[in-house]
Amino acid sequence: MTLGTIRLEMGRGRRPRSFSVEDWRSRRRRCRAGHWRIAEAQSRLGACLGERRQAREAEPLLVDGYEGLLRGRGARGAKTVDALKRLVAFYEGQGDNAAAAGYRAQLPR
């Protein structure tokens, strides 16, 4: 967890996208291709972009991040569930209730 991630989660991140880009780039350098940590950073970056109303950039990062975590950590993994929740929130924010409902149905009960 980076300082930027901590600040973002505390609601103090003035530039959340820049912190997440740094985290994503760092993980891409340190981890092998397809590693779940890269997928987690993608998902977080997608969420930041979604909050900044950059939906076209955010959506593929959120979807790919979730799918990477699903492969790497399994459907019930805490990081996977967090990514899934970010996807649901994104689609709700976009007013795409059908997509949000589809992903919401995948949340563990």
Buried (B, 14 or more C-beta within 10 A) or exposed (E): EBEBBEBBEEEEBEEBBEBBBBBBEBBBEEBEEEBBBBBBBBBBBBBBBBBEEBBEBBBEBBBBBBBBBBEBBEEEBEBBBBBBBBBBBBBBBBEBEEBBEEBBEBEEE
